């Protein structure tokens, strides 16, 4: 998502067809996201906590949209429409890096505990 988002202004400058191709690829990648997330939650979250996890996920999705709708015009006015895509793509890449670090270093202890508990 993030890489495709960063490339939107570049694709738009090349041609409309290239932009469409970018958006189609983004849509294909986006289409598997929620089923994958729900599958991961089913595998990794205890059943008593699953509803809360899904509620937090859903809340985060809608809260993110609200924040994006609020700050996008501010970013656009200050830096131009292209920077909105660079900003949110960059935030997405940063989030992936932070989440990966969390998974490798912090969640590793929890995964080891789950293996020992079985």
Residue pairs with C-beta under 8 A, 6 or more apart in sequence:
1 26
1 29
1 30
1 33
1 89
1 92
2 88
2 89
2 90
2 91
2 92
2 93
2 95
2 96
3 89
3 93
4 22
4 23
4 25
4 26
4 29
4 89
5 26
5 85
5 88
5 89
5 92
6 85
6 86
6 89
6 90
6 93
7 22
7 89
8 19
8 22
8 23
8 85
9 81
9 82
9 85
9 86
11 18
11 19
11 21
11 22
12 18
12 19
37 57
38 54
41 50
41 53
41 54
41 57
42 50
45 53
68 88
72 84
75 83
75 84
75 87
76 83
76 84
